[in-house]
Amino acid sequence: MRADAHPRPWDGVRDAAEHGPTAPQDPYFGALGDLLGSVEIPGEDILTVDVWAPAGAAQAGGALPVVVWYHGGALERGTPALPAYDGTTFARDRVVFVSIAYRVGAEGFSVLEGAPRNLGLCDAAAGLVWVQREIARFGGDPARITIVGESAGGELVAALLARPDTAAIPVAAVIQSGPLEAVAPERAPAVRLAAARTAPTYVYEPAWRSPVRDLRAAHAIDIGFVFDRIEAPDSQLVVGADAPRELAGRMHGDWVQVARTGDPGWPRYGAGREGQVYDVTSRVTPLRRAAAVDSLPG
């Protein structure tokens, strides 16, 4: 086990039309495996990036906003090759979209005597450094990068904001369901973090209830909406066939606006303790269950 290294250069044109090999992992199993699909692409060159850019973006002179995506999977599973993470909808809306592959499971996050730790996080950091250095070649603006992650990917985003080698990169960040510990249903650590930050910080809550297996507003429900891909087969496994199209357009549009301006369009979290609630009818509202949140131990 070792830290990532720069790839060897090659001559000529390299075929980059397909996803690269996936990190070794076991798929989800049981009922969870029925809802969360898996993709396996054989090969050893697993530390790759996928880039979606609008047509002609490379000639735009590095003017477009950039979204960098880190997938979830409990630091044990996941891959950018999942159809749910297709960046076409972002490119459609004039955003350069990049997804970062990183080592998972034993190879990425083992704690072993004498071995480097958090190699998956090192991979995530190397990917972000690559994006800042190279994304102008794809039409992206290296000064307008938004890093986004869900679940374990959200944890990586939080860590990247604190690492010395990536904290200096000017980015906006979206953390989707990424607490670093199991907590009561009232999302308290996230609220306290938002209240403590001095940079502009925004809070949201996905509240739409999926009818699939009584999942309701469960973990990872928001991914299909953020990518505006609720019609995709893997999205429908968790949101069903009748998920509200307007909500997908709204959430995806707000993420695009964050990439463009850094502002999602609702009030910053502050004295009014307001956040955006996403549902069939989305709305800005004061923190729900505030008394329960405030009663939790610090």
Secondary structure as GFF3:
##gff-version 3
##sequence-region A 1 298
A	DSSP	alpha_helix	30	35	.	.	.	ID=ss1
A	DSSP	beta_strand	49	52	.	.	.	ID=ss2
A	DSSP	three_ten_helix	57	59	.	.	.	ID=ss3
A	DSSP	beta_strand	64	70	.	.	.	ID=ss4
A	DSSP	three_ten_helix	83	85	.	.	.	ID=ss5
A	DSSP	alpha_helix	88	92	.	.	.	ID=ss6
A	DSSP	beta_strand	96	100	.	.	.	ID=ss7
A	DSSP	alpha_helix	105	109	.	.	.	ID=ss8
A	DSSP	alpha_helix	119	134	.	.	.	ID=ss9
A	DSSP	three_ten_helix	135	138	.	.	.	ID=ss10
A	DSSP	beta_strand	140	150	.	.	.	ID=ss11
A	DSSP	alpha_helix	152	160	.	.	.	ID=ss12
A	DSSP	alpha_helix	164	167	.	.	.	ID=ss13
A	DSSP	beta_strand	171	176	.	.	.	ID=ss14
A	DSSP	alpha_helix	188	196	.	.	.	ID=ss15
A	DSSP	beta_strand	204	206	.	.	.	ID=ss16
A	DSSP	three_ten_helix	212	214	.	.	.	ID=ss17
A	DSSP	alpha_helix	223	226	.	.	.	ID=ss18
A	DSSP	alpha_helix	233	239	.	.	.	ID=ss19
A	DSSP	alpha_helix	245	261	.	.	.	ID=ss20
A	DSSP	beta_strand	274	278	.	.	.	ID=ss21
A	DSSP	beta_strand	283	286	.	.	.	ID=ss22
A	DSSP	alpha_helix	290	295	.	.	.	ID=ss23
###
